[in-house]
Amino acid sequence: MSQGLIRPHGGRLVNRWSGPEATARIEREAPRLPRLVLSRRQQSDLQLIASGAYSPLDGFMGREDFESVIHTSRLASGTVWTIPISLAVQQPVAARLSPGDPVALYSSGNTLLGLLQLRDRFSCERDEIARRVFRTTDPSHPGVKRLHEEGEWLLGGKVTLIRRAAEVEFPKYHLDPIQTRALIRRRGWNTIVGFQTRNPIHRAHEFMLKSALEIFDGLMIHPLVGETQASDIPARVRLRCYEVLLEGYYPKERTLLTVLPAVMRFAGPREAIFHALVRKNYGCTHFIVGRDHAGVGNFYGPYDAQRAFDEFTPEEIGVTPLCFEHTFYCAACLSMASFKTCPHPTDRHVVLSGTKVREMLARREAPPVEFTRPEVARVLMEMYANPENG
């Protein structure tokens, strides 16, 4: 019997979807309003705000919340929030808009998506944001690079969504927080562990998932399928890897596979907190934080993301992090292990870098079973043999 779901961050699940009457009114008024074409990243944030995934946000951040998040990792209300959710535009676009204006929001395909009730229009100092959020101003950092590609003016205000973009990726697995919460309630789960990785799943990940399932009621595998890096394995392939793994090795009644249509910010420690808070809104009580969560290159230490949770009280975060060390297969233990449990030298450990795995796959050579399941290896080898299928 379920004892009740974890409360959304901030206390209530935001819903910024319009009803039929409001949708008809917005569609009538939109041609006469200032218009703004959103990038794919901005469309993603718009959708996640409207669905409640970013609760307690009900729109793009105004100046007060934005500056508070940058400097204190909290909204102006004091609620923990670590990533600025902003709507960046170029100066000429900002100049023709005034606070109080309703602004029609469109996709690049000229589809009307919704409205922004403009409350704030302000400029930002991008190097300061980079230092605070990414801990670097190095343009080789993908988050810093993207920050400087965007406009230096920010628009803040409540949003109303009337429709998603024309095509929803992975519709079978595209569930909003209200839907995942309904499924959790129906299954009677009290404790739910969330997990994400932007890499293909391998045995080290599986070790963490199986360990969590030994303790908690349910597992929500929640891969991020928005924009990552060009070198990353495509989301479609990663999702198929999850499917074959769940089909063969996990109890269906205790697992839930759904996708998060968010982009990666590569903000390391700050993004780890953000990812946990978002999963809380989807109904997770716990969230797995592995080695170098949301990291990139050598910009963060391997366990900086885990230590970030120590900056807040458990009550402020609400969702509990599950912090795992680097895991591997040990040829002496004959099992998966970590440095916490394995006494053997590293030459007995089966550890493959991403580069090494890609080289093996390019040669159509399956990674060893100690590294990944044969079913997962076959999916990856097929992708490398037929890259257009990725």
C-alpha positions as CSV (number, residue, x, y, z in Angstrom):
1,M,0.0,0.0,0.0
2,S,1.4,3.4,-1.0
3,Q,2.0,5.8,1.8
4,G,1.8,8.8,-0.5
5,L,4.1,10.2,-3.1
6,I,7.0,12.5,-2.4
7,R,5.9,16.1,-2.7
8,P,7.1,18.0,-5.8
9,H,9.9,20.5,-5.3
10,G,8.4,23.7,-3.8
11,G,5.2,21.8,-2.6
12,R,3.1,21.6,-5.8
13,L,3.4,20.3,-9.3
14,V,3.2,23.3,-11.7
15,N,0.9,23.0,-14.7
16,R,1.2,25.7,-17.4
17,W,-0.8,23.9,-20.1
18,S,-3.8,25.9,-21.4
19,G,-7.3,24.6,-21.5
20,P,-9.4,24.5,-24.7
21,E,-10.9,28.0,-24.3
22,A,-7.5,29.6,-23.4
23,T,-5.9,27.8,-26.4
24,A,-8.5,29.2,-28.8
25,R,-8.0,32.7,-27.4
26,I,-4.2,32.5,-27.7
27,E,-4.5,31.3,-31.3
28,R,-6.8,34.2,-32.2
29,E,-4.5,36.8,-30.5
30,A,-1.1,35.4,-31.5
31,P,-0.9,37.0,-35.1
32,R,-1.2,40.5,-33.5
33,L,1.5,39.9,-30.8
34,P,5.3,40.2,-30.9
35,R,6.7,36.8,-31.9
36,L,9.7,34.9,-30.8
37,V,11.1,31.8,-32.5
38,L,12.6,29.4,-29.9
39,S,15.6,27.2,-30.4
40,R,15.3,23.5,-29.7
41,R,16.9,24.0,-26.3
42,Q,14.4,26.7,-25.4
43,Q,11.5,24.6,-26.7
44,S,12.7,21.8,-24.4
45,D,12.8,24.2,-21.4
46,L,9.4,25.5,-22.2
47,Q,7.9,22.1,-22.3
48,L,9.5,21.0,-19.1
49,I,8.3,24.2,-17.3
50,A,4.8,23.6,-18.5
51,S,4.7,20.0,-17.5
52,G,5.9,20.6,-14.0
53,A,9.2,18.9,-14.4
54,Y,10.9,22.2,-13.4
55,S,8.5,22.8,-10.5
56,P,8.4,25.3,-8.7
57,L,9.2,27.4,-11.9
58,D,6.2,28.6,-13.7
59,G,8.1,30.4,-16.4
60,F,11.6,31.6,-17.5
61,M,13.4,33.2,-14.6
62,G,13.2,36.9,-14.1
63,R,16.2,39.0,-12.9
64,E,15.6,38.4,-9.1
65,D,15.5,34.6,-9.4
66,F,18.2,34.5,-12.0
67,E,20.7,36.4,-10.0
68,S,19.8,34.5,-6.8
69,V,20.4,31.2,-8.5
70,I,23.7,32.3,-10.0
71,H,25.1,33.6,-6.6
72,T,23.4,31.4,-4.0
73,S,22.0,28.3,-5.8
74,R,18.6,29.2,-4.6
75,L,15.6,31.0,-5.9
76,A,14.7,34.4,-4.4
77,S,12.3,32.6,-2.2
78,G,15.1,30.6,-0.7
79,T,14.1,27.3,-2.4
80,V,17.2,25.3,-3.6
81,W,17.6,25.6,-7.3
82,T,21.0,25.4,-9.0
83,I,20.6,25.9,-12.8
84,P,19.4,29.2,-14.3
85,I,16.5,28.5,-16.6
86,S,16.6,31.5,-18.9
87,L,15.3,32.7,-22.2
88,A,18.2,34.3,-24.0
89,V,17.8,36.6,-27.0
90,Q,19.9,39.1,-29.0
91,Q,19.8,42.8,-28.1
92,P,17.7,43.8,-31.2
93,V,15.0,41.3,-30.2
94,A,15.0,42.4,-26.6
95,A,14.8,46.1,-27.6
96,R,11.4,45.6,-29.3
97,L,9.8,44.0,-26.3
98,S,8.6,45.7,-23.1
99,P,7.7,44.2,-19.7
100,G,3.9,43.6,-19.6
101,D,3.9,42.4,-23.2
102,P,2.4,39.0,-24.1
103,V,4.9,37.4,-26.5
104,A,3.8,34.6,-28.9
105,L,6.3,31.7,-28.9
106,Y,6.9,29.7,-32.0
107,S,9.0,26.7,-33.1
108,S,11.5,27.1,-36.0
109,G,8.8,25.4,-38.2
110,N,6.4,28.3,-37.5
111,T,4.2,26.3,-35.1
112,L,2.6,28.4,-32.3
113,L,3.7,26.8,-29.0
114,G,2.3,29.2,-26.4
115,L,2.8,32.5,-24.7
116,L,5.3,34.3,-22.6
117,Q,3.8,37.0,-20.3
118,L,7.0,39.2,-20.2
119,R,7.8,40.4,-16.8
120,D,11.5,41.1,-17.0
121,R,14.0,42.1,-19.7
122,F,17.6,42.3,-18.5
123,S,21.2,41.8,-19.7
124,C,23.7,39.4,-18.2
125,E,27.5,39.2,-17.8
126,R,28.2,35.9,-19.5
127,D,31.7,35.3,-18.0
128,E,30.3,35.7,-14.5
129,I,27.6,33.2,-15.2
130,A,30.2,30.8,-16.6
131,R,32.4,31.1,-13.5
132,R,29.5,30.5,-11.2
133,V,27.6,27.8,-13.0
134,F,30.4,25.9,-14.9
135,R,33.3,26.9,-12.7
136,T,35.2,28.0,-15.8
137,T,35.2,30.5,-18.6
138,D,37.1,28.2,-20.9
139,P,35.4,28.2,-24.3
140,S,36.2,24.6,-24.9
141,H,33.7,23.7,-22.2
142,P,30.4,23.0,-24.1
143,G,28.2,24.8,-21.6
144,V,30.4,27.9,-21.8
145,K,30.6,27.7,-25.6
146,R,26.8,27.5,-25.8
147,L,26.4,30.4,-23.3
148,H,28.4,32.7,-25.6
149,E,26.5,31.6,-28.7
150,E,23.3,32.7,-27.1
151,G,22.1,36.3,-26.7
152,E,23.2,38.4,-23.8
153,W,19.7,39.6,-23.0
154,L,17.3,37.5,-21.0
155,L,13.5,37.5,-20.9
156,G,11.6,36.4,-17.8
157,G,8.0,35.7,-17.1
158,K,5.2,33.1,-16.8
159,V,4.6,30.8,-19.8
160,T,1.5,29.1,-21.1
161,L,1.9,26.1,-23.5
162,I,-0.8,25.2,-26.0
163,R,1.0,22.4,-27.8
164,R,4.3,20.6,-28.0
165,A,6.6,20.8,-31.0
166,A,5.2,19.0,-34.1
167,E,7.0,15.8,-33.4
168,V,7.6,14.2,-30.0
169,E,10.6,11.9,-29.8
170,F,10.1,8.4,-28.3
171,P,6.3,8.9,-27.7
172,K,6.0,5.5,-26.1
173,Y,8.3,6.6,-23.3
174,H,7.5,10.3,-23.2
175,L,5.7,10.7,-19.9
176,D,5.1,13.9,-18.0
177,P,5.5,14.1,-14.2
178,I,1.7,13.8,-13.6
179,Q,1.8,10.5,-15.6
180,T,4.8,9.0,-13.9
181,R,3.3,9.9,-10.5
182,A,0.1,8.1,-11.5
183,L,2.0,5.0,-12.5
184,I,4.0,5.0,-9.2
185,R,0.8,5.4,-7.3
186,R,-0.9,2.6,-9.2
187,R,2.0,0.3,-8.5
188,G,2.0,1.0,-4.8
189,W,5.7,2.0,-4.7
190,N,6.9,4.0,-1.7
191,T,10.6,4.4,-2.6
192,I,11.6,5.0,-6.2
193,V,15.2,5.3,-7.4
194,G,15.9,7.5,-10.5
195,F,18.8,6.9,-12.8
196,Q,20.2,8.6,-15.8
197,T,23.3,8.4,-18.0
198,R,24.1,9.9,-21.4
199,N,26.3,6.9,-22.2
200,P,25.3,3.4,-23.3
201,I,24.5,1.3,-20.2
202,H,27.2,-1.2,-19.1
203,R,27.8,-3.5,-16.2
204,A,29.0,-0.8,-13.9
205,H,25.7,1.0,-14.3
206,E,23.8,-2.3,-13.9
207,F,25.7,-2.9,-10.6
208,M,24.3,0.3,-9.3
209,L,20.7,-0.4,-10.5
210,K,20.6,-3.9,-9.2
211,S,22.0,-2.7,-5.8
212,A,19.3,-0.1,-5.6
213,L,16.5,-2.6,-6.5
214,E,17.6,-4.8,-3.6
215,I,16.6,-2.0,-1.2
216,F,13.9,0.1,-2.8
217,D,10.5,-0.6,-4.3
218,G,10.9,0.6,-7.8
219,L,13.5,1.8,-10.4
220,M,12.8,4.7,-12.8
221,I,15.4,4.6,-15.6
222,H,15.1,8.1,-17.0
223,P,17.6,8.8,-19.8
224,L,18.2,12.3,-20.9
225,V,17.3,12.4,-24.6
226,G,17.7,16.1,-25.4
227,E,20.8,17.7,-26.9
228,T,24.1,16.3,-25.6
229,Q,27.5,16.3,-27.4
230,A,27.9,15.3,-31.1
231,S,30.3,12.6,-30.0
232,D,27.8,10.9,-27.6
233,I,25.9,7.8,-28.6
234,P,22.5,8.8,-30.1
235,A,19.6,8.8,-27.8
236,R,17.7,6.2,-30.0
237,V,20.6,3.8,-29.6
238,R,20.9,4.3,-25.9
239,L,17.2,3.8,-25.4
240,R,17.4,0.5,-27.3
241,C,20.2,-0.6,-25.0
242,Y,17.9,0.0,-22.1
243,E,15.1,-2.0,-23.7
244,V,17.1,-5.1,-24.4
245,L,18.6,-5.0,-20.9
246,L,15.2,-4.6,-19.2
247,E,13.7,-7.3,-21.4
248,G,16.2,-9.9,-20.2
249,Y,17.5,-9.0,-16.8
250,Y,15.0,-6.9,-14.8
251,P,11.5,-7.6,-13.2
252,K,9.0,-5.6,-15.3
253,E,6.8,-4.9,-12.3
254,R,9.6,-3.1,-10.5
255,T,11.0,-1.0,-13.3
256,L,9.8,2.0,-15.3
257,L,11.5,3.3,-18.5
258,T,10.7,6.9,-19.5
259,V,12.7,9.7,-21.1
260,L,13.6,13.2,-20.0
261,P,13.5,15.6,-23.0
262,A,16.0,18.0,-21.5
263,V,19.4,19.2,-22.8
264,M,22.7,18.6,-21.0
265,R,24.3,21.7,-19.5
266,F,27.5,19.9,-18.5
267,A,27.5,21.9,-15.2
268,G,28.8,19.1,-13.1
269,P,28.0,19.6,-9.4
270,R,25.2,22.1,-10.0
271,E,23.6,20.0,-12.6
272,A,23.7,16.9,-10.4
273,I,21.5,18.7,-7.9
274,F,19.3,20.0,-10.7
275,H,18.9,16.5,-12.1
276,A,17.9,15.2,-8.6
277,L,15.3,17.9,-8.1
278,V,13.8,17.2,-11.5
279,R,13.5,13.5,-10.7
280,K,11.8,14.4,-7.4
281,N,9.1,16.1,-9.5
282,Y,8.7,12.9,-11.5
283,G,8.1,11.1,-8.2
284,C,11.5,9.7,-7.3
285,T,12.5,9.6,-3.6
286,H,16.1,8.7,-4.4
287,F,18.5,9.5,-7.2
288,I,21.7,7.7,-8.2
289,V,24.8,10.0,-8.5
290,G,27.7,8.2,-10.0
291,R,31.2,9.2,-10.8
292,D,31.6,12.6,-12.6
293,H,27.9,13.1,-12.9
294,A,27.1,15.7,-15.6
295,G,30.8,16.3,-16.1
296,V,32.8,16.9,-19.2
297,G,36.5,16.7,-19.9
298,N,38.6,17.4,-16.8
299,F,36.6,20.4,-15.6
300,Y,35.3,18.7,-12.4
301,G,36.7,16.2,-9.9
302,P,35.3,12.7,-10.2
303,Y,33.3,13.1,-7.0
304,D,32.5,16.8,-6.9
305,A,28.9,16.2,-8.0
306,Q,28.4,13.9,-5.0
307,R,29.9,16.4,-2.6
308,A,27.7,19.1,-3.9
309,F,24.7,17.6,-2.0
310,D,26.6,18.3,1.3
311,E,26.0,22.0,0.7
312,F,22.3,21.6,1.5
313,T,20.3,19.9,4.2
314,P,18.4,16.7,3.3
315,E,15.2,18.5,3.9
316,E,16.0,21.3,1.4
317,I,16.7,18.8,-1.3
318,G,14.0,16.3,-0.4
319,V,15.2,13.6,-2.8
320,T,18.0,11.4,-1.3
321,P,21.2,11.0,-3.4
322,L,22.7,7.5,-3.7
323,C,26.4,8.0,-4.2
324,F,28.3,5.2,-5.8
325,E,32.0,5.0,-6.3
326,H,33.6,3.9,-9.6
327,T,32.7,0.2,-10.2
328,F,34.3,-2.5,-12.3
329,Y,34.5,-6.2,-12.9
330,C,37.2,-7.9,-10.8
331,A,38.8,-11.0,-12.3
332,A,39.8,-12.1,-8.8
333,C,36.5,-11.4,-7.1
334,L,34.7,-12.9,-10.1
335,S,32.1,-10.2,-9.7
336,M,31.3,-6.5,-10.0
337,A,33.0,-4.5,-7.2
338,S,34.3,-1.1,-6.2
339,F,37.3,0.1,-4.3
340,K,35.2,-0.1,-1.2
341,T,34.7,-3.8,-1.5
342,C,37.6,-5.1,-3.7
343,P,41.1,-5.7,-2.2
344,H,42.8,-6.7,-5.5
345,P,45.2,-4.8,-7.6
346,T,43.9,-2.7,-10.5
347,D,45.4,-5.1,-13.1
348,R,42.7,-7.6,-12.2
349,H,40.0,-5.0,-12.9
350,V,38.2,-4.9,-16.3
351,V,37.9,-1.1,-17.0
352,L,37.4,0.2,-20.6
353,S,37.5,3.9,-21.6
354,G,34.8,5.2,-23.9
355,T,37.4,5.7,-26.5
356,K,38.5,2.0,-26.2
357,V,34.9,0.8,-26.5
358,R,34.3,2.9,-29.6
359,E,37.5,1.5,-31.2
360,M,36.3,-2.0,-30.5
361,L,32.9,-1.4,-31.9
362,A,34.3,0.3,-35.0
363,R,36.3,-3.0,-35.6
364,R,33.0,-4.9,-35.0
365,E,34.6,-6.5,-32.0
366,A,32.2,-7.0,-29.1
367,P,33.3,-5.6,-25.7
368,P,33.9,-8.3,-23.1
369,V,30.9,-9.7,-21.2
370,E,32.5,-8.4,-18.0
371,F,32.0,-4.9,-19.4
372,T,28.6,-5.0,-21.0
373,R,25.9,-7.6,-21.7
374,P,26.0,-9.3,-25.1
375,E,22.6,-8.0,-26.0
376,V,23.7,-4.4,-25.4
377,A,27.0,-5.0,-27.3
378,R,25.0,-6.3,-30.3
379,V,22.9,-3.1,-30.4
380,L,26.0,-0.9,-30.3
381,M,27.8,-3.0,-32.9
382,E,24.8,-2.7,-35.2
383,M,24.9,1.0,-34.9
384,Y,28.6,1.2,-35.8
385,A,27.9,-1.2,-38.8
386,N,24.9,0.9,-39.9
387,P,25.5,4.5,-38.6
388,E,22.5,5.8,-40.5
389,N,20.3,3.7,-38.1
390,G,21.7,5.7,-35.1
